[in-house]
Amino acid sequence: MDFRKEFQVKPGEKIKLKEIDPDKTYGIEKNEETLREIAANSAELAELQYKLYSEGKRSLLIVLQGMDAAGKDGVINHVLAPLNPQGCRVQAFKTPSSQELAHDFLWRVHMVAPKKGEIVIFNRSHYEDVLIQRVRNLVPESVWSERYELINDFEKLLVKSGTVIVKFFLHISPEEQLKRFGDRLEEPERQWKISSADYAERRLWPEYRKAFEEVFERCSTRRAPWYIIPADKKYFRNYAVSHILLETLREMKLELPPVSVDLEAVKAEFAKAKEWEKEGFGPDGPPEKREK
């Protein structure tokens, strides 16, 4: 199955989320083989991350969006956890601070964009400025309606600078969301996730659906595509996301950089150090070899 082709929103495509089944799994069942494949994908992602970090020329930006309880944290925990923290960063976007509000809406986003060699995961993102700000009427339509073009220009700038962008919408049903809210109530270790705003936002589901649909139509581009992932089944969500990320990184044709030293000279120094160690000398060698 070509996961990227199946779930990618074509540029300008009009999406109706009500027509996309969030519970669909394409015949892929939750079993040991599926879970092993997810784990294998994550392990290969870590190997490719090492090459990306070593190469130091390009970067990867992963955008995670979805309604509350859609599984953004779950993807990070179950797909991306094996990545090396030295070259990977998760960036969450909360309510803008007073300093952030004093700048343009992309200022805080640009500051945390990935540097060369890095993978950055946006848990929510710059799209909040055409989602919650639109739905909650935090800014007038004359403001948020111009942001789609600005977002596209911003992403184009990142791509031109060597960043590959992959954007995921984790698509769950209202019924599955309510079930997950109930699970949080029953599990003490997850109750910290409960927010007083959960149900207020849930009542705005139709407005959010409309806002997301316009995001897909106007901001899914060839350079920075959106993928709509059926996410009612957590294992399938992880399975699909891991495959798309793996295909994306493989396509980058990452290579380790060439050796920057005289390898033969270094090998000779290594052989000398091993010989000194064998003869019982320290790193500075026998007395006659030491600097006076």
C-alpha positions in Angstrom: 0.0 0.0 0.0 1.3 3.5 -0.9 0.5 5.3 2.3 1.6 8.7 1.0 -0.6 8.4 -2.1 -3.6 7.1 -0.1 -3.6 9.8 2.6 -2.1 12.9 0.9 -4.3 15.9 0.2 -3.7 17.1 -3.3 -3.1 20.8 -3.8 -6.4 22.6 -4.0 -8.4 19.5 -3.2 -11.7 20.1 -1.4 -11.9 17.8 1.6 -15.1 16.7 3.5 -14.0 15.2 6.7 -17.4 13.7 7.3 -16.8 11.5 4.2 -13.5 10.1 5.5 -13.9 7.1 7.9 -11.6 7.7 10.9 -12.0 4.1 11.9 -10.8 2.6 8.6 -7.7 0.3 8.8 -7.5 -1.1 5.3 -7.6 -4.6 6.5 -4.5 -4.1 8.7 -5.1 -5.8 12.0 -3.6 -5.2 15.4 -1.4 -8.2 15.9 2.2 -9.0 16.8 3.3 -8.7 13.1 1.9 -5.2 12.9 3.4 -4.1 16.2 6.8 -5.5 15.1 6.6 -3.6 11.8 5.9 -0.3 13.7 8.9 -1.0 15.9 11.1 -1.8 12.9 10.0 1.4 11.2 10.9 3.4 14.3 14.3 1.7 14.4 15.0 2.6 10.8 13.8 6.2 11.4 16.5 6.4 14.1 19.1 5.1 11.7 18.1 7.7 9.0 18.0 10.4 11.7 21.7 9.6 12.4 22.5 10.2 8.7 20.5 13.4 8.6 22.3 14.7 11.7 25.7 13.6 10.4 25.1 15.1 6.9 24.1 18.5 8.5 22.7 20.0 5.4 18.9 19.3 5.6 16.3 19.0 8.3 12.8 17.5 8.8 9.7 19.3 10.2 6.9 17.0 11.4 3.6 18.8 12.1 1.0 17.1 14.2 -2.6 18.5 14.4 -5.9 17.1 15.4 -8.8 17.5 17.8 -8.2 17.0 21.5 -7.2 13.4 22.3 -6.5 12.7 18.6 -3.2 11.1 19.5 -0.5 13.7 18.9 1.3 12.6 22.1 0.7 9.0 21.2 2.6 9.3 17.9 5.5 11.0 19.6 5.6 8.3 22.3 5.1 5.2 20.0 6.7 6.2 16.7 9.3 8.9 17.4 10.6 8.0 20.9 13.6 6.0 19.5 15.0 9.1 17.9 18.2 10.5 19.4 17.4 13.6 21.5 20.7 15.2 20.4 19.1 15.7 16.9 15.4 15.8 17.7 13.2 18.2 19.5 9.4 18.4 20.3 8.0 21.9 20.2 4.5 22.4 21.7 2.5 25.5 21.0 0.4 26.9 23.8 -1.4 30.2 24.2 0.9 33.0 22.9 2.7 35.0 25.5 2.6 38.8 25.7 6.0 38.9 24.0 4.8 36.6 21.2 1.6 38.6 20.7 3.8 41.7 20.3 5.2 40.2 17.1 3.8 38.8 13.9 2.0 35.4 14.3 4.9 33.5 12.7 7.6 35.0 14.8 7.5 32.4 17.6 7.3 29.6 15.0 10.3 30.7 13.0 12.4 30.8 16.1 11.8 27.1 16.8 12.0 25.8 13.2 14.5 23.0 12.7 18.1 23.8 12.1 20.2 21.8 9.7 20.6 18.2 10.7 17.6 18.3 13.1 14.2 16.8 13.3 11.6 18.9 15.0 8.1 17.8 15.8 5.4 20.5 16.2 2.8 19.3 18.7 0.2 21.7 17.3 1.7 24.4 15.2 1.4 27.7 13.3 -1.9 26.4 12.0 -3.5 27.2 15.3 -3.6 30.8 14.0 -6.2 29.7 11.4 -7.9 27.2 13.6 -8.6 28.2 17.2 -8.1 31.9 16.4 -10.7 31.5 13.7 -13.2 29.3 15.5 -13.0 31.3 18.8 -13.1 34.7 17.0 -9.9 35.7 18.6 -9.0 37.8 15.6 -11.3 39.1 12.8 -11.8 37.3 9.6 -9.9 40.0 7.7 -6.8 39.0 9.7 -7.0 35.2 9.7 -8.1 34.9 6.1 -4.8 36.4 4.9 -2.7 34.0 7.0 -3.0 31.0 4.6 -0.9 32.7 2.0 1.6 33.8 4.6 1.9 30.2 6.0 2.5 28.9 2.5 5.2 31.5 1.9 6.8 30.6 5.3 6.8 26.9 4.5 8.2 27.6 1.1 11.1 29.5 2.7 11.8 26.6 5.0 11.8 24.2 2.1 14.1 26.4 0.0 16.4 26.4 3.0 16.6 22.6 3.1 13.8 21.6 5.4 11.4 18.8 4.4 7.9 19.3 5.8 5.4 16.6 6.5 2.0 17.5 8.1 -0.3 15.0 9.7 -4.0 15.5 10.7 -5.0 12.8 13.1 -8.6 12.2 12.2 -10.8 10.9 15.0 -14.5 10.7 15.4 -16.5 12.6 18.1 -17.4 9.2 19.6 -13.8 8.1 19.9 -12.9 11.4 21.4 -15.6 11.0 24.1 -14.4 7.5 24.8 -10.8 8.8 25.3 -12.1 11.6 27.6 -13.8 8.9 29.6 -10.6 6.8 29.8 -8.8 9.8 31.2 -11.3 10.1 33.9 -10.8 6.5 34.9 -7.0 6.4 34.8 -5.3 8.5 37.5 -2.0 8.6 35.7 -3.7 10.3 32.7 -6.0 12.7 34.6 -3.4 15.5 34.4 -4.4 15.8 30.7 -7.9 16.8 31.5 -8.7 20.4 30.7 -11.7 22.5 31.7 -11.8 23.6 28.0 -12.2 20.0 26.6 -16.0 20.0 26.4 -16.2 23.7 25.4 -14.0 22.9 22.4 -15.9 19.7 21.7 -19.1 21.7 21.2 -17.4 23.6 18.4 -16.5 20.4 16.5 -18.5 21.5 13.3 -16.6 24.8 13.2 -13.3 23.1 13.7 -14.1 20.6 10.9 -14.8 23.5 8.5 -11.6 25.3 9.6 -9.5 22.2 9.0 -11.1 21.6 5.6 -10.0 25.0 4.5 -6.5 24.5 5.8 -6.2 21.3 3.7 -7.6 23.0 0.6 -5.4 26.1 0.8 -2.2 24.8 2.5 -1.5 21.3 1.2 1.2 21.9 -1.3 3.6 19.7 -3.2 6.4 21.1 -1.1 4.6 20.7 2.2 1.7 18.2 1.9 -1.0 17.4 4.4 -1.8 13.8 5.2 -5.2 12.9 6.8 -4.7 9.8 8.9 -7.6 7.7 10.2 -6.8 7.7 13.9 -9.7 6.0 15.8 -7.5 2.9 16.0 -4.2 3.9 17.7 -2.2 1.1 16.2 -3.2 2.0 12.7 -2.5 5.6 13.3 1.1 4.7 14.4 1.4 2.2 11.5 0.5 4.8 8.8 2.5 7.7 10.3 5.6 5.5 10.7 5.4 4.4 7.1 4.9 7.9 5.7 7.9 9.2 7.7 10.0 6.3 6.6 9.2 6.8 3.0 9.9 10.5 3.3 13.3 10.0 4.8 14.3 7.3 2.4 13.4 9.5 -0.5 15.9 12.1 0.8 18.8 9.8 -0.1 20.7 10.6 3.1 24.4 9.8 3.1 27.1 10.0 5.8 29.6 12.8 5.1 33.0 11.8 3.7 35.9 11.4 6.1 37.5 14.7 6.9 40.9 13.4 8.1 43.8 11.4 6.8 42.4 8.0 7.7 45.7 6.1 7.2 47.5 8.6 9.5 44.9 8.1 12.2 45.0 4.4 11.8 48.8 4.6 12.4 48.3 6.6 15.5 45.8 4.1 16.8 48.2 1.2 16.2 50.9 3.1 18.0 48.6 3.8 21.0 47.6 0.1 21.1 51.2 -1.0 21.1 52.1 1.4 23.9 49.1 0.1 25.9 50.3 -3.4 25.4 53.7 -2.5 26.7 52.2 -1.0 29.8 52.7 2.7 28.9 50.2 5.4 29.3 48.7 7.7 26.6 51.9 9.7 26.5 54.0 6.7 25.6 57.4 5.5 26.8 59.7 8.0 28.6 62.0 8.5 25.5 58.9 9.5 23.5 57.6 12.1 25.9 58.0 15.8 25.3 60.5 17.4 27.7 
